[in-house]
């Protein structure tokens, strides 16, 4: 198998995990993934990402407090969320949502059920470990772009080591809480989280896979 074949296999196999086993991930395993991800390219080699890596005890403490906070607090993010989705992006987002709801037994029109599933974000889907990613405010969109590359590399590294993860923009919707909890400086934006651990293969939320657009939908050959 060539390096390209291996990379393609990891990319194809990886999927966002929404149900984890409780076993904590050893710090050495997480360190290996983060060390590998350090090799992604960044604008002028600025490497703007900073990671707060939570072990099992810290993750459990945060999970409990965060869920309670998100249940009653207003949305407040450092980086503006999308104002809306339209066209193909809207369709893909909707399809993914309904695949998830169908997998966990939430029927169309069940707003209580969909809200309950959405709130699982703030329990980190039961993940035993959690990473928080921040970026310097001064770098603006290009810092965010570089951090996106880093997040992708982390997710692929987790998959390559037999672990699972999910990137979570949802947690950035309550940035003041996280800034307070971790003592994050005001000159950094809270970008996203990554919940990680060992995939629970029997969890219904892990029982579906999203589709990918074909090249004809995303490439304009010139």
N, C-alpha and C positions, 0 to 999 in steps of 0.2 A: 504494500500500500504506500503510495506517495504521500509526502507532506500535505499536498493539496487535498488528497482523498481523506486524510485524517481530519484536516480542518473542516471540510465539508460535512463529514460524518458528525462532528461535534456540533456544528452549527445546526444541522438538521435535527439532531436528537434533543438539543436543549429546548426546554419549555418552561414557562413560568410556573413555579410550584406554589400551590395554595393549600397544602396540607403536609405537615412535617411530622416525623417521629420526634419524640422528646429528647433523644440522646444528644447531649452537647457535642459540638465539633471541637476537637483539640486545637488549642491556639496555634500549634505548629502547622496544622493543615491550612488554617486561614492565612497565616503568615506566608506560606508557600504560594498561595493563590495571589495575594496582594503583591508579593515580590515579582511574580511573573507579569502581572498587569502593569507594573511600573515601566515596562518596555514599550507601551503604546506611544505613538507619536503625539506631540502637542505643539502648539503654536510657539515658535522660537525656543522649544524645549523648556517651556515655563513650568510644566507639570503642576498645574494649579490646584489639583485635588488635595483635600485633607480628609482623612478617614478617622472616625471614632468607631472603634471596634468593641462591641459589647459581648462579654462572656455570658454564660447562662444566668448567673445571679442578677447581673445588671439588666439583662434583657427582660427577665421576669418582673423586676421592680418597675422598669419603664413600661412594660406592657400593661400592667394593672393601672398605673397612673394615667397613661396616655389614653387608654380606652375610656376612662372616666371623663377625662378632659374633652376628648373629641365628641363625646355624647351630648355635650351641652354648649361648647364654645363655638364662636363664629369662625368662619374660614379666614385665614390671614397668612398669605405666603410672601416670601421675599421676592420671588420671581413670578411674574404674572402667569396664571394658568391660561390655557386656550380660551378665547372668547366664544368659540363654538367649533363644530365640525361640520363640514359639508362634503358633497360629492363622494368619491371613493373612500376618503378617510372616515366619513360618517358611517358608510356602509360597513366597512371593516370593523370599526369600533362596535357598532350595533351587533354584528354577527358574533364577535367575540363575547360580548356581554350575554347574549342569549344562549350561546353554547355553555357558558359557565352556569347560568341560572338553571338551564335544563339538567345539567349534570348534578346539581345539588338539590333538585326538586322544587325550584321556584317557578311557578307558572306565570304566564303573561298576565299582567294586571295585579299581581300580588305585590303591592308596594311595601308592605311590611316585611315580606320575605326578602325582597331585593335590598331593602335598607339594612336588614339584619346581616345579609351576606357582605354588603359594603363595609359594615362596621368591623368585619373580621380583619380588614386592613390594619386596624389599630390594636389588634391582638397579634399582629405579624403572622397571621395564619398558623399560630402555634409553633413558629420557628424557635429553636433554642438559642440562636445567635442573631445579632443584628448589627449592620454597619450603617453609619450616617455619613453622607458625602456633602462637603461644603466647598465653595469656590469663592475666590476673591471678588468682591463687588466691582473693583476697579477694572477688571478684565471684561466685564459685561458678557455679551453673547459668545465671544470666543473662548472665554473661560468655561462657560457652560458646554460648548461644543467639545472642548478637550476632555472635560469630565465625563461626557457621554461616551467617548471612546474608552475611557478608563472603566466605566461601569460595564460596558459590553465585554471588555477583557476579563473582568472579575467573574461575570456570569459564565463565560466560556471556560475559564479556569476551574470554577466550581464543577461544571459538568465533566470536564476532563479528569477530575479527581474523584468522581463518583459521588459528588455532592449535588445539592439543588439550591436554587435561589430564585428570588423574584425582585425586580427593581420596583420601587414604590415611590411614585410622585405624590401619592396621597398624604404621606406623612409631612411633606413640605407645606401642606395646606394649614398646618398649625405651627408655623415657624417660631412664634414667640415662646410657646411652651418648650420646644426643644432647645432654643437658645438659652432659656433660663435653666433648664434641667442640666445641660452640659457645660454651661458657662462659655458659650461661643461668642467670640468678639463681634462687634457690630460691623467690622470691615469685611466680614464674610457672609455670603448668602447660603442659606440651607437649600440644597438642591434636591436631594432624594435620599431614600434609604434602600438598603438591600437586606431582606430577610433571608436567612440561609440555614441549612441543616441537611438532614437526610430525608429524602422524599418518602412519604407514606404512600406506597403504591396502591393501597386499598381505599384511600380517601377519595370520595366521589368527585371532588373539585379537580383532581388530577386525571380524570378520566376522559378528557377531550384534548384535541390538538387544533390549533388555528391553522388556516390555510395561508399561503403566500401568493402574492400577485406574480404573474408571469412577467418576463422581461418586456414583452410588448406593452405592458401597462405602465412601466416605469422608466423605460429607456427610449430616447429619441436618437436613433443612429444618424449621424451626419457624415 
